[in-house]
Amino acid sequence: MSALSREAIEQALKGYTEPHLGKDLIAAGCLENVEIDGANVTVSIRLGFPARSVREELESGLASAVRTLDGVGEVRVRVETEIASHLAQRGVTDVKGVKNIIAIASGKGGVGKSTTAVNIALALSAEGARVGVLDADIYGPSQPRMLGIAGKPDSRDGKKLEPLVNYNIQAMSAGFLIDEETPMIWRGPMVTQALEQLLRDTNWQDVDYLVVDMPPGTGDVQLTLSQKVPVSGAVIVTTPQDIALLDARKGLKMFEKVNVPVLGIVENMSTHICSQCGHEEHIFGEGGGSRMAEQYGVEMLGSLPLDIHIREQTDGGKPTVVADPEGARAQAYRHMARKIGARLSQQRRDASSAFPKITVENT
């Protein structure tokens, strides 16, 4: 029986490709420790993204990889998650209480961006992260209704607003401050100022991911937000329709210009499923999101059908991820959320918090 070595175990682990990262966990920098006790092996993994629902599958896959070695006895795999802060644009001030900001954007309205944003937020939470939602669509705030939240935020110190909470999601929206039917007749500078106040004057509590539901389009407001909000990554929502894809490309280019990494593309309404007979067809075209992802070298995070249940659940204040957590649609959102977290985990970390603030005084 040959003696086991760390090198041999690491080589075996390299044979397992983590599906969300698209690489092995050694290359991804997730291997924390290997303990060898005779023939018994303990492997410790630290993921940089939430993956609660696939943890057992990951542990089993890694254990199977190690068991291919000769002379291996008992194999134990421990998987933990630690979500770090990742770098945003240079020169933009961080938001207190928030590690990472993920912008959910679209080049045009009507593609299901807000529905995607709330379900991805809920999916990240279901996978084990602490999540907040900022409704940046000042003209048409929809997150209060989607999250089933009513009421106005409190302020304990007279300076900061306390986020409202439902489904374990911390939320802030202009919709909490005005009547639902009151129009916001504001010019661009007023909107960007109001949004910055909502972002920075909210008492976010240890949020791993703040999901920002961006207003549709690529105009002055969107560009200003992209420049002033410290965004770690963006997700583009589109439909397969050529017109929607044309505008989605503009959104992607906007983030590129302000040095915000695009984490991937979500193709919404990819097919229509008849509620009467179940027939599925591509009424808005086919494969547009995949072609766009390939063209720009970004991840195709997934696609979702035009499904009446997604609309009904979200309009009813109980989005798909919480209304039908075991259903295929909820699982699709959770898969997207894990891929978003995985892509973000591979970006450079923000190490500023690791260094103490040094002051020099005359004595």
C-alpha positions, 0 to 999 in steps of 0.5 A: 500500500503506497503512502498518500501525499497531499500532491496526489490528493490535490491531483485527484481533486483537479479531476473534479470540475465545479460546474458553477465556477467552470474549473476545478477548486484548486485552480479556483483557490478554494482548497483550504486544507488537506489532512492525512491520517494514515489512510484517512483523508479530510479535505476542507473547501472554502467557497466564495459563493453561496451554494447551500442546495448543492453542498452535499453533491459537491462533497460527494463529488470531491470525495469520489475523486479522492477515492480513486487513489490507491490506499485511501480509507475514509474520506471526509469533505468539509465545504464552507462558504465565505463571501468576500467583498470584491472590487468595484469601480475606482474612485467610488465610495463603498456603501456601509454594511454592504459587501457587494452590489450586483446591478440587474439591468436591461437596455429596455423595459418590458423584458422582466428585469424586475421579476428576475431581480427579485427572484435572483435576490431570493435565490441568493438568500435561499442559497445561504447569503445575506441579501438586500434589494435596492429598487433603483427604478425611481419612476416605476418602483415595483419591488414593494409589491413584488416582495409583499411589503407595505408601510414606511421605513423607520429611522432610529437615529434620525439620519438613516432609514431602516430597511423593510424586511420580508422573506429574509430580504432587506429592501429599500425603495422610493415606493416605500416613501410615496403613495403607489399611484403618485407619479415621480415627475422629476428630472434626471439630477433629482432622480440620481440624488434620490437614489444615492440617498436611498443607497447610502442613507439606508442602514444595511445590515451585513449584506453579502449581496445588494441586488439593485433593480436598475431602471430600464434603458441606457440614458443619463440616469443609468450612466450616472448610477453606474458611475456613482454606485460601487457595482461589483458586477452586472447582469443583463436581462433580455428576451430573444427578440432582436429589438430587445437584444439590440438594446441589451447590447447597449446596456452591456457596452455601458457597463464596459465603459464604466469598468463594471464587469458583466457577470452574465446574461439572462434570457427571459421569455425564451419560450411560451408555454401554453397554459391550456395544453402545455405546448412550448414555442419560441414566439420571440425568436430563439437563441439570441441570448446565447449568441450575444453571450458568445459574441461578447465573451460573457456567461449565459446564466440561463433562460426562463419561459414566458410562464403565467405562474411567474407573473401571477406569483410575483404580482401577488407579492410571493415570487416564484422562489418562495411560492414554489421553492422546489419547482423547476422555475425556482431551481432555474433562478437558484442555478443562476444565482449560484453562477452569479455568485461563483463568477463574482467570487473569481474577481479581485477582492477588495482588501481595503478593509484588511488594512488599518487606517494609519494617521500621522500626527505631530507630537 
